[in-house]
Amino acid sequence: MEQNEIRTIIGRNIRHRRQLAGLSQAAVGHHLGITFQQVQKYENGTNGINCDKLIELAALFHCTVNDLCREAIGDLPLVPEHPWNPYKVHNLLSSFNRIRSHGIRNRVCGMVRTIADLASGEGKETL
């Protein structure tokens, strides 16, 4: 696959993820510390994107770098997503920390424990 094709595919994936997130090119540019024109060039495949920016975009869009490079890597093996996706863990903990009631926190922990037991085959289906 040629470099232009790779840039075009990655750019299309960036645009798709940006639109799913409901963000403008200006908002993404602000987050990355670049102009919206540069974001536009990434999305159009005019300019290639460096690894640092790709990682920042994956964090912003709550996806993996693999998601942004999908199709561009062809037959290369994908790096499997770690079961402890740091972005999902961060979002989960941030949400949990906003719960002020200790009783509700305990119920949430019990619910998660029950779901984990059911998913692993260790519990009885009582939900």
C-alpha positions as CSV (number, residue, x, y, z in Angstrom):
1,M,0.0,0.0,0.0
2,E,1.4,3.4,-0.9
3,Q,2.0,6.2,1.6
4,N,-0.8,8.4,0.0
5,E,-3.3,5.6,0.4
6,I,-2.3,5.0,4.0
7,R,-2.7,8.8,4.8
8,T,-6.1,8.8,3.1
9,I,-7.4,5.8,5.0
10,I,-6.2,7.1,8.4
11,G,-7.6,10.6,7.6
12,R,-11.0,9.1,6.8
13,N,-10.9,7.1,10.1
14,I,-10.0,10.3,12.0
15,R,-12.9,12.2,10.3
16,H,-15.3,9.4,11.1
17,R,-14.2,9.3,14.8
18,R,-14.3,13.1,15.1
19,Q,-17.9,13.2,13.7
20,L,-19.0,10.3,16.0
21,A,-17.6,12.4,18.9
22,G,-19.5,15.4,17.7
23,L,-16.4,17.6,17.6
24,S,-15.4,20.2,15.1
25,Q,-12.1,20.3,13.4
26,A,-11.4,23.5,15.4
27,A,-12.1,21.6,18.7
28,V,-9.8,18.8,17.7
29,G,-7.1,21.2,16.6
30,H,-7.4,23.0,19.9
31,H,-7.0,19.8,21.9
32,L,-3.9,18.8,19.8
33,G,-2.4,22.3,19.9
34,I,-2.7,22.7,16.1
35,T,-4.9,24.7,13.7
36,F,-8.1,23.4,12.3
37,Q,-6.5,23.6,8.9
38,Q,-3.9,21.0,10.0
39,V,-6.7,18.7,11.2
40,Q,-8.3,19.2,7.8
41,K,-5.1,18.2,6.1
42,Y,-4.9,15.1,8.2
43,E,-8.4,14.2,7.4
44,N,-7.9,14.8,3.7
45,G,-4.7,12.7,3.6
46,T,-2.8,15.7,2.4
47,N,-0.4,15.5,5.5
48,G,0.6,12.5,7.4
49,I,0.1,12.4,11.1
50,N,2.9,11.6,13.6
51,C,2.6,8.9,16.3
52,D,2.2,11.4,19.2
53,K,-0.8,13.1,17.6
54,L,-2.3,9.7,16.6
55,I,-2.1,8.6,20.3
56,E,-3.6,11.9,21.4
57,L,-6.5,11.5,19.0
58,A,-7.1,7.9,20.1
59,A,-7.4,9.2,23.7
60,L,-9.7,12.0,22.7
61,F,-12.0,9.7,20.7
62,H,-11.8,6.9,23.3
63,C,-10.6,4.4,20.8
64,T,-7.3,2.6,20.0
65,V,-4.7,3.6,17.6
66,N,-5.6,0.4,15.7
67,D,-9.1,1.8,15.2
68,L,-7.6,4.9,13.6
69,C,-5.4,2.8,11.4
70,R,-7.9,0.2,10.5
71,E,-7.6,-0.9,6.8
72,A,-4.4,1.0,6.4
73,I,-2.4,-1.8,8.0
74,G,-3.6,-4.5,5.7
75,D,-2.5,-8.0,6.6
76,L,-0.3,-6.8,9.5
77,P,-1.4,-8.3,12.8
78,L,-3.3,-5.9,15.0
79,V,-2.1,-5.2,18.5
80,P,-4.8,-6.6,20.8
81,E,-6.6,-4.2,23.0
82,H,-5.4,-4.6,26.6
83,P,-8.3,-5.8,28.8
84,W,-7.6,-2.9,31.1
85,N,-8.2,-0.1,28.5
86,P,-6.9,2.9,30.4
87,Y,-9.5,5.3,28.9
88,K,-12.4,3.1,29.9
89,V,-11.0,2.5,33.4
90,H,-10.5,6.3,33.8
91,N,-14.1,7.0,32.7
92,L,-15.4,4.3,35.0
93,L,-13.4,5.6,38.0
94,S,-14.3,9.2,37.3
95,S,-18.0,8.3,37.2
96,F,-17.8,6.2,40.4
97,N,-16.0,9.0,42.2
98,R,-18.9,11.3,41.5
99,I,-21.2,9.1,43.6
100,R,-21.2,10.6,47.1
101,S,-23.5,8.1,48.8
102,H,-21.5,5.2,50.4
103,G,-24.7,3.1,50.2
104,I,-25.0,3.6,46.5
105,R,-21.3,3.0,46.0
106,N,-21.6,-0.3,47.9
107,R,-24.6,-1.4,45.8
108,V,-22.7,-0.5,42.6
109,C,-19.7,-2.7,43.8
110,G,-22.1,-5.5,44.6
111,M,-23.8,-5.2,41.2
112,V,-20.4,-5.3,39.4
113,R,-19.3,-8.3,41.4
114,T,-22.5,-10.1,40.5
115,I,-22.1,-9.3,36.8
116,A,-18.4,-10.5,36.9
117,D,-19.5,-13.7,38.6
118,L,-22.2,-14.3,36.0
119,A,-19.8,-13.6,33.1
120,S,-17.2,-16.0,34.5
121,G,-19.8,-18.7,35.2
122,E,-19.3,-18.5,39.0
123,G,-22.7,-17.0,39.9
124,K,-26.3,-17.8,39.6
125,E,-28.4,-15.7,37.3
126,T,-30.4,-13.5,39.7
127,L,-30.5,-10.2,37.9
